[in-house]
Amino acid sequence: MAARHLILGIVAVFTLAAWSNAYAVDIAAPDTFKDAGLEKSGDVYVLSDEAPIVAGVKELRLTKVQADKEAKSRKVIETQITTKKKILKDADKEWHELETKLGVITDVGIHNRIVTRMNRLVADHKQAMANVKDLEEQAGKVSMVAKTKFIDAVAALAPKAHAVTAQYKKLADDRAITAALAKLKASAVTANVVLGPSAQLKSDIVDLKKWQSAVDSEAIPLREQNGIHMVDVLINGEHFLMGVDTGASSVLLSGEVAETLKIIPGEKDPTVHMRLADGNIIEGKEMSLKTVRVGRFTLEEVSCVVLNKGLPDAPLLLGGSFLNHFIVRLDPSARELHLTEIRDEVIPKNNSAIPRTPVKPGAS
């Protein structure tokens, strides 16, 4: 019995000694890690900058869910528009085919049936046109808030995540840190301790890189109205559908749209006269927009021309005062607009030039 107590006492002494040594090591090491901006989380020493990134990505995932819902809603409407436009195309084709036949038909009964069918096609065409207009208005009202928030959050978080990753790589080569880790690993109690990043941040960075790649290579959807390529634009945060016009040297707004944006031309604003593609000369005022955003690209203080109110069918055009900052590629077959940002040093200084040449909607 005495021998047993002696053995247990020896074991207890060794165990206590081991814990004491581990405790001493664990007390000494934190100063090194603390000075490097590291704090212990479980068995991992992580940078304090991790927490806001992890929290940001968590919120970003929720934003993405909402952005995907917006995109799905828009896609449903776009599919309906495509269907209605096919009806328009098919009705127009059949009507012209019947018109050709009608000229050689002598049978009154057949003639009347063809006329009846042609009238039906005209009615279907008119209804489809009305449906397309309604659907395009619906598409224009689909929120872009979540998508815009998602793109901005990715742009803000990505460089922070890259900076933290670079800091971890730097710390991994730091002699003081590696020495402190080696001491901790020499202890049976803290043998599993490692330098971050945490498993959660590693997972978040993978997703963040994927999202950033998708945002950077984003193709901006185009729609076509009466032969004009249209794109969703945020002007001063408000959503509008505008024609993409590489031939116009400025963004062009109707007086009514400018009024909704609380942009009121004054006598001191320069007057501009422009000749449109149909030969009409219109008058407007040169002004400036706080922000113009297309896809992930936002420009500030963008020159624009505000037309007089009351002009029939006044165009809304995304022109050179925005587009000149980018290499622009239109892909009508895929219905996509591709923008590649031009570096500041090669952007023409006179970028705010206003239209002095004819403005031709849909020019490319």
C-alpha positions in Angstrom: 0.0 0.0 0.0 2.8 2.4 0.9 4.6 1.6 -2.4 1.4 2.3 -4.3 1.1 5.7 -2.6 4.7 6.4 -3.4 4.1 5.7 -7.1 1.0 7.8 -7.2 2.9 10.6 -5.5 5.7 10.4 -8.1 3.2 10.5 -11.0 1.5 13.5 -9.4 4.8 15.3 -9.1 5.7 14.6 -12.7 2.2 15.6 -13.9 2.3 18.8 -11.8 5.8 19.5 -13.2 4.5 19.0 -16.8 1.6 21.3 -16.3 3.9 23.8 -14.6 6.3 23.8 -17.6 3.4 24.1 -20.1 2.0 26.9 -18.1 5.3 28.7 -18.0 5.7 28.3 -21.7 2.1 29.4 -22.3 2.7 32.5 -20.1 5.9 33.4 -22.0 4.6 32.9 -25.5 1.5 35.2 -25.5 3.6 38.4 -25.2 5.3 37.5 -28.5 1.9 36.8 -30.1 0.2 39.8 -28.6 2.9 42.1 -29.9 2.3 40.6 -33.4 -1.5 41.3 -33.1 -2.4 37.7 -32.5 -4.9 36.3 -30.0 -5.6 32.7 -29.1 -8.9 31.1 -30.3 -9.0 27.4 -29.3 -5.7 26.0 -30.6 -5.2 28.7 -33.2 -3.5 32.0 -32.9 -5.4 34.4 -35.1 -5.1 38.1 -36.1 -7.7 40.4 -34.6 -8.4 41.6 -38.1 -10.0 38.2 -38.9 -13.2 38.9 -36.9 -14.6 41.8 -39.0 -13.8 39.9 -42.2 -15.6 36.7 -41.0 -18.5 38.8 -39.9 -18.5 40.7 -43.2 -18.6 37.5 -45.3 -21.4 36.1 -43.1 -23.5 39.2 -43.9 -22.4 39.0 -47.5 -23.8 35.6 -47.9 -27.2 36.9 -46.8 -26.9 39.8 -49.2 -26.1 37.3 -52.0 -29.2 35.4 -51.3 -31.3 38.5 -51.8 -29.3 39.5 -54.9 -29.9 36.1 -56.4 -33.6 36.6 -55.8 -33.5 39.9 -57.6 -31.6 38.3 -60.5 -34.1 35.4 -60.6 -37.1 37.9 -60.7 -35.5 39.8 -63.5 -34.7 36.6 -65.4 -38.3 35.5 -65.2 -39.5 38.8 -66.7 -36.7 38.7 -69.4 -37.9 35.2 -70.4 -41.4 36.5 -70.7 -40.2 39.4 -72.8 -38.3 37.1 -75.1 -41.4 34.9 -75.5 -43.6 38.0 -76.4 -41.0 39.3 -78.8 -41.0 35.9 -80.6 -44.8 36.2 -80.9 -44.3 39.6 -82.5 -41.7 38.3 -84.9 -43.8 35.3 -85.9 -47.0 37.3 -86.3 -45.2 39.9 -88.5 -43.7 37.1 -90.6 -47.0 35.3 -91.1 -48.8 38.6 -91.8 -46.4 39.4 -94.7 -46.7 35.9 -96.1 -50.5 36.1 -96.1 -50.3 39.5 -97.7 -48.3 38.1 -100.5 -50.8 35.2 -101.0 -53.7 37.6 -100.9 -52.7 39.2 -104.1 -53.2 36.0 -106.1 -56.3 34.6 -104.4 -59.5 34.6 -106.4 -61.7 32.5 -104.3 -63.8 34.8 -102.1 -64.1 32.4 -99.2 -60.3 31.8 -99.0 -59.8 35.5 -99.4 -62.0 36.3 -96.4 -60.4 33.6 -94.3 -57.0 35.1 -95.0 -58.2 38.6 -94.2 -59.7 37.4 -90.9 -56.4 35.7 -90.0 -54.5 38.8 -90.9 -56.8 40.9 -88.7 -56.2 38.4 -85.9 -52.5 38.6 -86.3 -52.7 42.4 -86.1 -54.6 42.2 -82.9 -52.1 39.6 -81.5 -49.2 41.8 -82.5 -50.8 44.8 -80.8 -51.4 42.9 -77.6 -47.9 41.4 -77.6 -46.5 45.0 -78.0 -48.5 46.1 -75.0 -47.4 43.1 -73.0 -43.7 43.8 -73.9 -44.0 47.4 -72.8 -45.6 46.4 -69.5 -43.0 43.7 -68.9 -40.1 46.1 -69.6 -41.6 48.5 -67.1 -41.7 45.6 -64.6 -38.1 44.7 -65.3 -37.1 48.3 -64.8 -38.7 48.3 -61.3 -37.0 45.2 -60.1 -34.7 46.2 -57.2 -31.0 46.4 -57.7 -30.3 47.3 -54.1 -29.0 43.9 -53.0 -26.9 43.4 -56.1 -25.3 46.8 -55.7 -24.7 46.2 -52.0 -23.2 42.8 -52.8 -20.8 44.2 -55.3 -19.7 47.0 -53.0 -19.2 44.6 -50.1 -17.1 42.3 -52.2 -15.0 45.2 -53.4 -14.5 46.4 -49.8 -13.8 43.0 -48.2 -11.5 41.4 -50.8 -8.5 43.7 -50.2 -8.9 43.4 -46.5 -8.9 39.6 -46.8 -5.8 39.7 -49.1 -4.0 42.0 -46.5 -4.7 39.5 -43.7 -3.6 36.6 -45.7 -0.3 38.4 -46.6 0.2 39.2 -42.9 -0.2 35.6 -41.9 2.5 34.7 -44.5 4.8 37.3 -43.1 4.2 36.0 -39.5 4.9 32.4 -40.7 8.4 33.6 -41.6 8.9 35.6 -38.5 11.6 34.0 -36.3 10.2 35.2 -33.0 6.8 33.7 -33.9 8.1 30.4 -35.1 10.3 30.1 -32.0 7.3 30.8 -29.7 5.2 28.2 -31.6 8.0 25.7 -31.3 8.2 26.1 -27.6 4.4 25.6 -27.3 4.5 22.5 -29.5 7.2 21.1 -27.3 4.6 20.9 -24.5 2.2 18.0 -24.3 -0.5 20.3 -23.3 -0.1 22.9 -26.2 1.3 20.6 -28.9 -1.6 21.2 -31.2 -1.4 25.0 -31.2 -1.0 26.6 -34.7 -0.7 29.9 -36.4 -3.8 31.1 -38.2 -5.7 31.8 -40.4 -8.6 30.0 -38.8 -10.5 27.3 -40.7 -13.5 29.7 -41.0 -11.4 32.5 -42.6 -9.8 30.0 -45.0 -13.3 28.9 -46.2 -14.5 32.6 -46.4 -11.5 33.6 -48.5 -12.2 30.8 -51.0 -15.8 32.1 -51.4 -14.6 35.7 -51.5 -12.1 35.0 -54.3 -14.9 33.2 -56.3 -17.3 36.1 -55.8 -14.6 38.7 -56.7 -13.8 36.8 -59.9 -17.5 36.7 -60.8 -17.9 40.5 -60.2 -14.7 41.4 -62.1 -15.8 39.4 -65.2 -19.4 40.4 -64.9 -21.2 40.8 -68.2 -23.9 43.5 -68.0 -27.2 42.4 -69.4 -28.6 44.3 -72.4 -32.2 44.7 -73.6 -33.3 45.8 -76.9 -36.1 48.3 -77.5 -36.9 49.4 -81.1 -33.4 48.5 -82.2 -31.7 50.3 -79.3 -29.5 48.5 -76.8 -30.7 49.3 -73.3 -28.9 48.9 -70.0 -29.7 49.4 -66.3 -28.1 52.5 -64.9 -28.1 54.0 -61.4 -28.0 57.8 -61.6 -27.5 59.4 -58.2 -28.7 56.1 -56.8 -31.9 56.0 -58.8 -32.6 53.2 -61.3 -33.2 54.0 -65.1 -33.1 52.1 -68.3 -30.9 53.9 -70.8 -29.8 53.5 -74.4 -26.1 52.7 -74.8 -24.8 55.2 -77.4 -21.1 55.2 -78.1 -21.7 58.0 -80.7 -23.1 60.5 -78.1 -20.4 62.4 -76.3 -22.4 62.9 -73.1 -25.0 61.3 -70.9 -28.4 62.6 -72.0 -31.5 63.0 -69.8 -35.0 64.1 -70.5 -36.3 67.1 -68.6 -38.8 64.9 -66.8 -36.1 62.4 -65.6 -33.9 65.3 -64.4 -36.8 66.6 -62.4 -37.3 63.3 -60.6 -33.6 63.5 -59.7 -34.1 67.1 -58.5 -31.7 68.3 -61.2 -33.1 71.7 -62.2 -31.3 73.6 -65.0 -30.7 77.2 -64.4 -29.9 80.3 -66.5 -26.2 80.0 -65.6 -26.0 76.4 -67.0 -24.5 76.4 -70.5 -27.1 75.9 -73.3 -26.4 73.1 -75.9 -28.0 72.6 -79.3 -27.9 69.1 -80.8 -29.1 67.6 -84.0 -30.6 64.1 -83.6 -30.5 61.3 -86.2 -33.9 62.3 -87.5 -32.7 65.8 -88.3 -34.5 67.5 -85.4 -32.5 70.1 -83.4 -33.1 70.0 -79.7 -31.9 72.2 -76.9 -30.5 71.2 -73.5 -28.5 72.4 -70.6 -25.0 71.1 -69.6 -25.0 69.9 -66.0 -23.3 67.3 -63.7 -24.4 64.1 -62.1 -23.1 63.1 -58.7 -22.8 59.4 -59.6 -23.4 57.2 -62.6 -23.2 53.5 -62.0 -23.3 50.6 -64.5 -22.7 47.1 -63.2 -19.8 47.4 -60.7 -18.5 50.6 -62.2 -19.3 54.0 -60.6 -18.1 57.4 -61.8 -18.5 60.6 -59.9 -19.3 64.1 -61.3 -20.3 62.9 -64.7 -21.2 65.5 -67.3 -24.7 65.3 -68.7 -27.1 67.2 -71.0 -30.6 67.8 -69.6 -33.2 68.3 -72.4 -36.1 70.7 -72.1 -39.3 69.3 -70.6 -42.1 68.3 -72.9 -40.1 66.9 -75.7 -41.9 63.8 -77.2 -39.9 60.6 -76.9 -36.9 62.3 -75.4 -34.1 59.8 -75.3 -32.2 58.7 -72.2 -28.7 57.9 -73.4 -25.6 56.6 -71.7 -22.9 58.5 -73.7 -19.3 59.3 -73.8 -19.0 61.3 -70.5 -19.4 57.8 -68.9 -18.4 55.4 -71.6 -15.1 57.2 -72.5 -13.7 55.8 -69.2 -13.9 52.3 -70.5 -13.2 50.0 -73.4 -16.7 49.2 -74.5 -17.8 46.0 -76.2 -21.4 45.3 -77.2 -22.4 41.7 -77.8 -25.9 41.9 -79.3 -26.2 38.1 -79.9 -25.5 37.4 -76.2 -27.3 40.6 -75.2 -24.3 41.7 -73.0 -22.3 44.8 -72.4 -18.7 44.4 -71.5 -16.8 47.3 -69.9 -13.0 47.3 -69.2 -11.8 50.1 -67.1 -9.2 52.4 -68.6 -6.4 53.5 -66.4 -6.6 57.1 -65.3 -3.4 58.2 -67.1 -4.9 57.4 -70.5 -8.4 58.9 -70.0 -8.8 62.0 -72.2 -8.7 65.1 -70.0 -11.6 66.7 -71.9 -13.9 63.9 -70.9 -16.7 66.2 -70.0 -17.2 67.4 -73.6 -20.9 67.7 -74.4 -22.5 66.6 -77.7 -21.5 68.8 -80.6 -22.2 66.1 -83.2 -25.5 64.4 -84.1 -26.7 62.0 -81.4 -27.8 58.8 -83.0 -29.7 56.5 -80.5 -28.3 52.9 -80.7 -25.1 53.8 -82.5 -22.2 51.5 -81.9 
